[in-house]
C-alpha cells in the first residue's frame, strides 16, 4: 500500500471548508488524509465512526485510485456531519 498522506490521487470533488476564517481546499486523497489525521483524536470523537470510515476509505484509495469515489463519499459524509460543508 502506498503512503496515504502523500497520495496525489484526486478525489471526485474539491472540498472547500472554512477553518479559522481561512478557506482550505482539499482535492486529493493525501490532502484529505493529512487533514483527518493531523487533528487530535478528541476533535473527531463525536464523529468517530464516520472518521474511521473516511480514513480507511482514503487509505484504500491511496493504493487503488478506483476507490476514490468511495473515499470522496466517506469524507463528504464526515464533513457534512461535522458541519464543515
Buried (B, 14 or more C-beta within 10 A) or exposed (E): EBEBBEBEBBBEEEBEBEEEEEEEEBBBBBBBBBBBBEEEEEEBEEBEEBBBBBBBBBBBBBBEBEBBEBBBBBBBBBBEBBEBE
